[in-house]
Amino acid sequence: MRSPAELSQAFRQSGLKVTPQRQLLFRLLHGNTSHPSADVLFALASQAMPGISLRTVYQTLNDLALMGELQSIDFGTGSARFDPNVTEHQHAMCNECGAVHDVFVADEPKMLGLDGFDVHAAQIVYHGVCAGCAS
């Protein structure tokens, strides 16, 4: 994900308004590795800027996803989580606390049985228990 200043410029170039609320969300997402949901971002943003609307949070997240600046990921928990890391990677999710971590697989997996199948996207999520919950 680009820096907050670069995102502001990209929004303006796309004809989107750059409001103080959106700038706050850009800052909250930049470098964020926790894969937050819209509700978590709304709670964080509300602490810094009371009165921000949940609709603004969702609209900004959707705009960023459409621009390719973040990934919207469904981990089967009922609400999407957002990942500013748009590089090729997988995820590990703790079944106890819900924490999500980026996983980088060194080798390309062998795709058996997909001859002639043109893969456009793949999502691999490893489910288990993180070290903090295991202890």
N, C-alpha and C positions, 0 to 999 in steps of 0.2 A: 504494500500500500504506500502510495506517495505521501509526502509530508503534508501537514495541514495547509500550508501556504500553497503548495502545488494543487491540492484538491480544490481549494477555493478558486484558483485560476481555471482549473478544468471545469468546475461547475459553471463559472461565468461563460466560458467558451461554449458550453452546451446550452446556454440560455437559461440556466437554473439560478435561482436567487441564492445568494450567500448571506445568510442571517447569522447573528451571534449564536443562535441555538445550533445551527449546523456547524459552525466553527468549533463550538464546544464538543460536539459529537466527533468531529474530525480528530480533535486532540485526544479524546477518550479512546478512540480506536487505534491511533497511531502507536505502533509498537506493542499493542495489547495481544498477549498470547493466551488469554484465558478463554477465548471462544465464547464471548458473552451472548446472551439472548437479548432481544429488544427490551424485555422487562428489566433485566439487570442494568443495561445501559440507561434506561429511563430513570431508574432509582439513583444511579450515579450522577446523571445529568441534573436531576431534580435537587440534589444536594448542593450542586454548584450554581444552579439557575432555577430557583423555585418558579413554577408556572410554565415550564416547558411542557409541551403536550406529548402524549404517547404517539399521537398521529404524526407529529414532526419526526419523532425517532424512527418510526416505521418507514415513513416516506424517504427520509435521508438514507436509511439502510438499503431500501429497495433501489434508490437512485445509484448508490455506490455499487451495488451488486450488478445493476444493468451496465454500468460503466466498466465493469471488470476490476474494480478496486478492492472488492472483498468477495468471499464465497459465503453463500447461504447454505448451511448444512443441516440436514434433518437426521438427528441421531435417534429418532424414535421415542423421544421424551415428551412429545406434545408441542414443543415450540422450537422453532429454528434457532440455531446458534450461528454466529457470524465470525468469520475468520479473515483478518486482514492479510494473512499470508496467502498469496495467490500462486505461489510456486507449487510445483508438483510434489505432493506429499500425501501421507495417510494420517489417520488419527487413532489414538488409544483413549478409551473412555472408561473411567472408574465406575463400576456398578454401585459402589457404596456412596461416594460423595458427589459424583457427577462431573468431576474434573475431566477436562479434555486436554490432551497433549499432542503436539505434532510428532509424527513418526516419519523418518526418511529411510526408505528402503534402498539399499545400495544397488541391487540388481533388478532389472526388469523381470517381473514374474513371467513364467512360461504359460502361454495361453493355449491349452490343449482343447481341441474340439471346436475351435472358432475359425476354422479355415474359411476364408472368404467373408468373414464378418468384420465390418468396418467399425471399430470401437471409437466412439466419440468422447466418452467420459466414463470414468470408473471411480467408485468410492469404496475404500476399504477402511473399516473401523474395527479395531481390536478392542474387545470388551474384556474386562477383568477387574482386578483390585489394585489400586495404586499402593506405593510403598507406605505412604502415610496412613492409609486405612488398614493395611495389613499388619501394622505394628501395634 
